[in-house]
Amino acid sequence: MRIIFKRSYNQDLRIAKHSGHFLWYGLLIALALAAPLMTDAFYIGELTRVLIYALAGLGLMVLTGFSGQVSLGHAAFLAIGAYTNSVLLGMGYSSFIAIPAAAVLSMLAGMIVALPASRMAGPYLAIATLAFAILVEDMIVKWDTVTGGNRGMAVEPPTFFGYQMWEPWQLYYLALLLLILGIFAVLNILRSPAGRAMIAIRDSEVSARSLGVHVTGTKLYAFAVSAAITGLAGALFAHYLQYLAPETFAILLSIMLLLMIVVGGLGTVHGAILGAILIGLLETGISIGKDLLPGAIGTLPGLEPLLFGAILVGFILFEPLGVYGRWVKVRTFFEYFPVYRKKAFKRQRAYLKTERMH
Protein backbone atom coordinates (compact mmCIF):
# COMPACT_ATOMS: atom_id res chain seq x y z
CA MET A 1 0.00 0.00 0.00
CA ARG A 2 1.37 3.40 -1.01
CA ILE A 3 0.81 6.25 1.46
CA ILE A 4 1.50 9.75 0.15
CA PHE A 5 2.48 12.34 2.76
CA LYS A 6 1.58 15.82 1.54
CA ARG A 7 3.78 18.67 2.70
CA SER A 8 2.47 21.40 0.42
CA TYR A 9 -0.81 22.44 -1.20
CA ASN A 10 1.05 22.43 -4.53
CA GLN A 11 1.18 18.63 -4.36
CA ASP A 12 -2.52 18.55 -5.24
CA LEU A 13 -1.71 20.34 -8.49
CA ARG A 14 0.88 17.87 -9.72
CA ILE A 15 0.02 15.78 -12.76
CA ALA A 16 1.88 12.76 -11.37
CA LYS A 17 0.97 12.13 -7.74
CA HIS A 18 4.02 9.92 -7.09
CA SER A 19 7.08 8.55 -8.87
CA GLY A 20 5.31 5.29 -9.73
CA HIS A 21 3.17 7.16 -12.25
CA PHE A 22 6.26 8.12 -14.25
CA LEU A 23 7.37 4.48 -14.35
CA TRP A 24 4.09 2.83 -15.33
CA TYR A 25 2.89 5.47 -17.77
CA GLY A 26 6.38 5.63 -19.27
CA LEU A 27 6.25 1.88 -19.88
CA LEU A 28 2.77 2.23 -21.36
CA ILE A 29 3.96 4.90 -23.80
CA ALA A 30 6.96 2.77 -24.71
CA LEU A 31 4.65 -0.17 -25.42
CA ALA A 32 2.42 2.04 -27.57
CA LEU A 33 5.45 3.26 -29.53
CA ALA A 34 6.62 -0.30 -30.13
CA ALA A 35 3.18 -1.68 -31.07
CA PRO A 36 3.50 -1.15 -34.87
CA LEU A 37 6.76 -3.11 -34.82
CA MET A 38 5.01 -6.15 -33.34
CA THR A 39 1.90 -6.47 -35.50
CA ASP A 40 0.64 -6.25 -39.09
CA ALA A 41 -1.22 -3.51 -40.98
CA PHE A 42 -4.72 -4.71 -40.01
CA TYR A 43 -4.08 -4.53 -36.27
CA ILE A 44 -2.26 -1.22 -36.68
CA GLY A 45 -5.45 0.10 -38.25
CA GLU A 46 -7.52 -1.23 -35.34
CA LEU A 47 -5.16 0.37 -32.81
CA THR A 48 -5.37 3.66 -34.73
CA ARG A 49 -9.17 3.54 -34.52
CA VAL A 50 -8.95 3.02 -30.76
CA LEU A 51 -6.61 6.02 -30.40
CA ILE A 52 -8.99 8.23 -32.42
CA TYR A 53 -11.96 7.06 -30.34
CA ALA A 54 -9.96 7.80 -27.19
CA LEU A 55 -9.27 11.36 -28.36
CA ALA A 56 -12.94 11.90 -29.24
CA GLY A 57 -13.99 10.38 -25.89
CA LEU A 58 -11.56 12.69 -24.13
CA GLY A 59 -13.30 15.65 -25.75
CA LEU A 60 -16.73 14.44 -24.63
CA MET A 61 -15.33 13.67 -21.18
CA VAL A 62 -14.43 17.36 -20.73
CA LEU A 63 -18.06 18.31 -21.31
CA THR A 64 -19.98 15.44 -19.73
CA GLY A 65 -17.55 13.89 -17.28
CA PHE A 66 -15.94 17.04 -15.88
CA SER A 67 -18.62 19.71 -16.28
CA GLY A 68 -21.78 17.57 -16.13
CA GLN A 69 -23.30 18.70 -19.46
CA VAL A 70 -24.93 15.83 -21.37
CA SER A 71 -24.39 15.81 -25.14
CA LEU A 72 -25.96 13.57 -27.77
CA GLY A 73 -24.53 15.56 -30.65
CA HIS A 74 -20.77 15.16 -30.47
CA ALA A 75 -20.76 13.32 -33.78
CA ALA A 76 -21.45 16.75 -35.30
CA PHE A 77 -18.11 18.08 -34.04
CA LEU A 78 -16.41 14.99 -35.43
CA ALA A 79 -18.06 15.71 -38.78
CA ILE A 80 -17.04 19.38 -38.75
CA GLY A 81 -13.44 18.46 -38.00
CA ALA A 82 -13.38 15.68 -40.60
CA TYR A 83 -14.84 17.74 -43.44
CA THR A 84 -12.82 20.87 -42.62
CA ASN A 85 -9.59 18.89 -42.71
CA SER A 86 -10.55 17.10 -45.93
CA VAL A 87 -11.68 20.24 -47.76
CA LEU A 88 -8.51 22.16 -46.87
CA LEU A 89 -6.28 19.26 -47.91
CA GLY A 90 -8.18 19.07 -51.18
CA MET A 91 -7.46 22.78 -51.72
CA GLY A 92 -3.74 22.07 -51.41
CA TYR A 93 -3.11 23.18 -47.82
CA SER A 94 -0.71 21.31 -45.55
CA SER A 95 -1.86 19.31 -42.53
CA PHE A 96 -0.09 21.94 -40.43
CA ILE A 97 -2.97 24.21 -41.41
CA ALA A 98 -5.80 21.71 -42.04
CA ILE A 99 -5.69 19.85 -38.71
CA PRO A 100 -5.53 22.96 -36.45
CA ALA A 101 -8.23 24.59 -38.60
CA ALA A 102 -10.46 21.56 -38.00
CA ALA A 103 -10.05 22.02 -34.24
CA VAL A 104 -10.64 25.80 -34.41
CA LEU A 105 -13.77 25.56 -36.55
CA SER A 106 -15.17 22.83 -34.30
CA MET A 107 -14.42 25.02 -31.27
CA LEU A 108 -16.32 27.95 -32.83
CA ALA A 109 -19.27 25.66 -33.54
CA GLY A 110 -19.17 24.45 -29.94
CA MET A 111 -19.25 28.02 -28.66
CA ILE A 112 -22.27 28.80 -30.88
CA VAL A 113 -24.10 25.77 -29.51
CA ALA A 114 -23.10 26.64 -25.94
CA LEU A 115 -24.68 30.11 -26.01
CA PRO A 116 -28.29 28.79 -25.85
CA ALA A 117 -27.38 25.39 -24.39
CA SER A 118 -25.72 26.88 -21.29
CA ARG A 119 -29.19 27.79 -20.03
CA MET A 120 -30.43 24.21 -20.40
CA ALA A 121 -29.88 21.10 -18.33
CA GLY A 122 -30.75 17.42 -18.31
CA PRO A 123 -32.92 16.08 -21.15
CA TYR A 124 -33.43 19.55 -22.64
CA LEU A 125 -29.69 19.93 -23.19
CA ALA A 126 -29.49 16.42 -24.67
CA ILE A 127 -32.32 17.23 -27.11
CA ALA A 128 -30.67 20.53 -28.10
CA THR A 129 -27.34 18.86 -28.87
CA LEU A 130 -29.14 16.08 -30.76
CA ALA A 131 -30.92 18.70 -32.87
CA PHE A 132 -27.55 20.31 -33.63
CA ALA A 133 -26.16 16.96 -34.80
CA ILE A 134 -29.13 16.44 -37.13
CA LEU A 135 -28.73 19.99 -38.46
CA VAL A 136 -25.04 19.42 -39.23
CA GLU A 137 -25.80 16.13 -40.97
CA ASP A 138 -28.43 17.86 -43.15
CA MET A 139 -25.98 20.67 -43.96
CA ILE A 140 -23.42 18.12 -45.15
CA VAL A 141 -26.03 16.60 -47.47
CA LYS A 142 -27.28 19.95 -48.83
CA TRP A 143 -23.86 21.61 -49.25
CA ASP A 144 -22.82 19.14 -51.91
CA THR A 145 -20.60 21.61 -53.79
CA VAL A 146 -18.16 21.49 -50.84
CA THR A 147 -18.87 18.23 -49.00
CA GLY A 148 -19.92 16.05 -51.93
CA GLY A 149 -23.38 15.51 -50.43
CA ASN A 150 -24.66 11.95 -50.37
CA ARG A 151 -22.05 10.79 -52.86
CA GLY A 152 -19.33 11.61 -50.30
CA MET A 153 -15.77 12.76 -50.82
CA ALA A 154 -12.34 11.16 -50.84
CA VAL A 155 -9.79 12.22 -48.24
CA GLU A 156 -6.21 13.10 -49.07
CA PRO A 157 -3.50 11.59 -46.81
CA PRO A 158 -1.88 13.79 -44.14
CA THR A 159 0.72 16.07 -45.69
CA PHE A 160 3.68 17.62 -43.85
CA PHE A 161 6.40 19.61 -45.67
CA GLY A 162 5.16 18.16 -48.96
CA TYR A 163 5.45 14.57 -47.70
CA GLN A 164 2.26 12.48 -47.81
CA MET A 165 1.74 9.86 -45.12
CA TRP A 166 0.29 6.83 -46.89
CA GLU A 167 1.38 4.06 -44.52
CA PRO A 168 -0.94 2.88 -41.67
CA TRP A 169 1.86 3.09 -39.09
CA GLN A 170 2.40 6.77 -39.91
CA LEU A 171 -1.23 7.62 -39.15
CA TYR A 172 -0.94 5.53 -35.97
CA TYR A 173 1.98 7.59 -34.69
CA LEU A 174 0.21 10.84 -35.61
CA ALA A 175 -2.89 9.75 -33.67
CA LEU A 176 -0.76 8.65 -30.71
CA LEU A 177 1.05 12.02 -30.64
CA LEU A 178 -2.18 14.02 -30.71
CA LEU A 179 -3.75 11.80 -28.04
CA ILE A 180 -0.78 12.30 -25.68
CA LEU A 181 -0.90 16.06 -26.28
CA GLY A 182 -4.67 16.05 -25.71
CA ILE A 183 -4.34 14.15 -22.42
CA PHE A 184 -1.61 16.52 -21.24
CA ALA A 185 -3.75 19.54 -22.16
CA VAL A 186 -6.83 18.20 -20.34
CA LEU A 187 -4.82 17.36 -17.22
CA ASN A 188 -3.46 20.89 -17.15
CA ILE A 189 -6.94 22.34 -17.63
CA LEU A 190 -8.20 20.31 -14.68
CA ARG A 191 -5.43 21.78 -12.52
CA SER A 192 -6.42 25.33 -13.49
CA PRO A 193 -9.14 27.47 -11.86
CA ALA A 194 -11.34 26.91 -14.93
CA GLY A 195 -11.06 23.14 -14.54
CA ARG A 196 -11.90 23.29 -10.85
CA ALA A 197 -14.88 25.51 -11.70
CA MET A 198 -16.12 22.89 -14.20
CA ILE A 199 -15.94 20.16 -11.57
CA ALA A 200 -17.73 22.40 -9.06
CA ILE A 201 -20.57 22.97 -11.55
CA ARG A 202 -20.78 19.24 -12.21
CA ASP A 203 -21.06 18.42 -8.50
CA SER A 204 -23.52 21.20 -7.64
CA GLU A 205 -24.38 24.14 -9.85
CA VAL A 206 -26.16 25.90 -7.00
CA SER A 207 -23.16 25.59 -4.68
CA ALA A 208 -20.76 26.70 -7.43
CA ARG A 209 -22.85 29.77 -8.20
CA SER A 210 -23.04 30.69 -4.53
CA LEU A 211 -19.22 30.53 -4.33
CA GLY A 212 -18.85 33.03 -7.16
CA VAL A 213 -18.23 30.69 -10.10
CA HIS A 214 -19.31 32.21 -13.43
CA VAL A 215 -21.51 29.29 -14.48
CA THR A 216 -22.39 30.46 -18.00
CA GLY A 217 -18.80 31.37 -18.87
CA THR A 218 -17.47 28.08 -17.51
CA LYS A 219 -20.00 26.08 -19.52
CA LEU A 220 -19.05 28.05 -22.63
CA TYR A 221 -15.38 27.26 -21.96
CA ALA A 222 -16.15 23.56 -21.46
CA PHE A 223 -18.10 23.40 -24.72
CA ALA A 224 -15.27 25.14 -26.60
CA VAL A 225 -12.52 22.85 -25.28
CA SER A 226 -14.64 19.74 -25.76
CA ALA A 227 -15.55 20.63 -29.34
CA ALA A 228 -11.94 21.52 -30.23
CA ILE A 229 -10.59 18.17 -29.02
CA THR A 230 -13.41 16.29 -30.76
CA GLY A 231 -12.79 18.22 -33.99
CA LEU A 232 -9.14 17.22 -33.78
CA ALA A 233 -10.26 13.60 -33.51
CA GLY A 234 -12.55 14.19 -36.49
CA ALA A 235 -9.59 15.25 -38.64
CA LEU A 236 -7.82 11.99 -37.79
CA PHE A 237 -11.05 10.04 -38.27
CA ALA A 238 -11.25 11.34 -41.84
CA HIS A 239 -7.78 9.98 -42.61
CA TYR A 240 -8.68 6.67 -41.01
CA LEU A 241 -11.87 6.31 -43.10
CA GLN A 242 -10.25 7.71 -46.29
CA TYR A 243 -13.76 8.45 -47.61
CA LEU A 244 -16.42 10.60 -45.94
CA ALA A 245 -20.19 10.17 -46.19
CA PRO A 246 -22.97 11.88 -44.17
CA GLU A 247 -24.35 8.64 -42.71
CA THR A 248 -21.00 8.02 -41.00
CA PHE A 249 -21.79 10.81 -38.51
CA ALA A 250 -25.31 9.74 -37.60
CA ILE A 251 -26.83 9.57 -34.10
CA LEU A 252 -25.34 6.11 -33.56
CA LEU A 253 -21.84 7.60 -33.44
CA SER A 254 -22.91 10.11 -30.76
CA ILE A 255 -24.46 7.31 -28.70
CA MET A 256 -21.29 5.28 -29.08
CA LEU A 257 -19.16 8.16 -27.79
CA LEU A 258 -21.45 8.61 -24.79
CA LEU A 259 -21.38 4.87 -24.15
CA MET A 260 -17.60 4.98 -24.32
CA ILE A 261 -17.13 7.44 -21.46
CA VAL A 262 -19.88 5.90 -19.30
CA VAL A 263 -18.45 2.39 -19.66
CA GLY A 264 -14.88 3.58 -19.17
CA GLY A 265 -15.66 5.75 -16.14
CA LEU A 266 -17.20 9.22 -16.03
CA GLY A 267 -15.06 12.01 -14.66
CA THR A 268 -11.67 10.39 -15.30
CA VAL A 269 -9.15 10.63 -18.11
CA HIS A 270 -8.55 6.91 -17.72
CA GLY A 271 -12.24 6.35 -18.49
CA ALA A 272 -11.92 7.80 -21.99
CA ILE A 273 -9.00 5.48 -22.80
CA LEU A 274 -10.54 2.35 -21.30
CA GLY A 275 -13.89 3.12 -22.92
CA ALA A 276 -12.27 3.48 -26.34
CA ILE A 277 -10.55 0.11 -25.95
CA LEU A 278 -13.75 -1.62 -24.84
CA ILE A 279 -15.93 -0.03 -27.54
CA GLY A 280 -13.33 -0.88 -30.18
CA LEU A 281 -13.44 -4.52 -29.06
CA LEU A 282 -17.24 -4.40 -28.88
CA GLU A 283 -17.53 -3.14 -32.47
CA THR A 284 -15.29 -5.95 -33.69
CA GLY A 285 -17.25 -8.46 -31.57
CA ILE A 286 -20.57 -7.29 -33.01
CA SER A 287 -19.23 -7.64 -36.56
CA ILE A 288 -18.06 -11.18 -35.85
CA GLY A 289 -21.29 -12.01 -33.98
CA LYS A 290 -23.46 -10.94 -36.91
CA ASP A 291 -21.74 -13.51 -39.10
CA LEU A 292 -22.27 -16.26 -36.52
CA LEU A 293 -25.95 -15.49 -35.87
CA PRO A 294 -28.75 -16.81 -38.09
CA GLY A 295 -29.35 -14.61 -41.10
CA ALA A 296 -32.79 -13.51 -39.92
CA ILE A 297 -31.26 -12.08 -36.72
CA GLY A 298 -27.86 -10.90 -37.89
CA THR A 299 -29.37 -8.73 -40.65
CA LEU A 300 -31.96 -7.05 -38.44
CA PRO A 301 -31.76 -3.24 -38.70
CA GLY A 302 -31.03 -1.41 -35.48
CA LEU A 303 -29.17 -4.30 -33.83
CA GLU A 304 -26.11 -2.19 -32.94
CA PRO A 305 -28.10 0.70 -31.38
CA LEU A 306 -30.06 -1.84 -29.36
CA LEU A 307 -26.90 -3.42 -27.96
CA PHE A 308 -25.26 -0.05 -27.29
CA GLY A 309 -28.38 1.22 -25.51
CA ALA A 310 -28.70 -1.93 -23.39
CA ILE A 311 -25.06 -1.76 -22.31
CA LEU A 312 -25.38 1.96 -21.52
CA VAL A 313 -28.46 1.44 -19.35
CA GLY A 314 -26.84 -1.54 -17.63
CA PHE A 315 -23.75 0.43 -16.63
CA ILE A 316 -25.82 3.40 -15.45
CA LEU A 317 -27.93 1.13 -13.24
CA PHE A 318 -25.37 -1.34 -11.92
CA GLU A 319 -21.90 0.22 -12.38
CA PRO A 320 -22.24 4.02 -12.70
CA LEU A 321 -18.52 4.57 -12.00
CA GLY A 322 -17.57 2.45 -15.03
CA VAL A 323 -14.70 0.05 -15.51
CA TYR A 324 -12.13 2.41 -14.03
CA GLY A 325 -14.29 2.97 -10.95
CA ARG A 326 -14.51 -0.79 -10.42
CA TRP A 327 -10.73 -1.10 -10.84
CA VAL A 328 -10.18 1.57 -8.17
CA LYS A 329 -12.47 -0.32 -5.79
CA VAL A 330 -10.68 -3.62 -6.41
CA ARG A 331 -7.24 -2.01 -6.03
CA THR A 332 -8.26 -0.27 -2.81
CA PHE A 333 -9.70 -3.51 -1.46
CA PHE A 334 -6.40 -5.34 -1.87
CA GLU A 335 -4.36 -2.38 -0.62
CA TYR A 336 -6.25 -2.35 2.67
CA PHE A 337 -6.83 -6.11 2.99
CA PRO A 338 -7.46 -7.51 5.57
CA VAL A 339 -8.12 -4.20 7.33
CA TYR A 340 -11.04 -2.74 5.40
CA ARG A 341 -14.63 -1.66 5.88
CA LYS A 342 -17.42 -3.02 3.71
CA LYS A 343 -19.18 0.33 3.56
CA ALA A 344 -16.20 1.85 1.77
CA PHE A 345 -16.90 -0.33 -1.27
CA LYS A 346 -20.62 0.36 -1.56
CA ARG A 347 -22.07 2.74 -4.10
CA GLN A 348 -22.22 6.28 -2.74
CA ARG A 349 -24.69 9.03 -3.57
CA ALA A 350 -23.37 11.35 -6.25
CA TYR A 351 -25.47 14.45 -5.50
CA LEU A 352 -25.61 17.13 -2.84
CA LYS A 353 -28.63 18.28 -0.87
CA THR A 354 -28.52 21.62 -2.69
CA GLU A 355 -29.53 19.87 -5.91
CA ARG A 356 -32.96 19.19 -4.41
CA MET A 357 -33.73 22.91 -4.51
CA HIS A 358 -34.57 22.81 -8.23
Secondary structure, DSSP 8 states (H G I E B T S, - for coil): -------SGGGGG-SSSSHHHHHHHHHHHHHHHHGGGGS-HHHHHHHHHHHHHHHHHHHHIIIIITT----S-HHHHHHHHHHHHHHHHHTT--HHHHHHHHHHHHHHHHHHHHHHHTT--THHHHHHHHHHHHHHHHHHHH-HHHH-GGG-EE----EETTEE--SHHHHHHHHHHHHHHHHHHHHHHHHSHHHHHHHHHHH-HHHHHHTT--HHHHHHHHHHHHHHHHHHHHHHHHHHHSEE-GGGGSHHHHHHHHHHHHHH-TT-HHHHHHHHHHHHHHHHHHHHHHHHS-HHHHT-TTHHHHHHHHHHHHHHHH-TTHHHHHHHHHHHHHHHTTS--GGGGS------GGGGG-
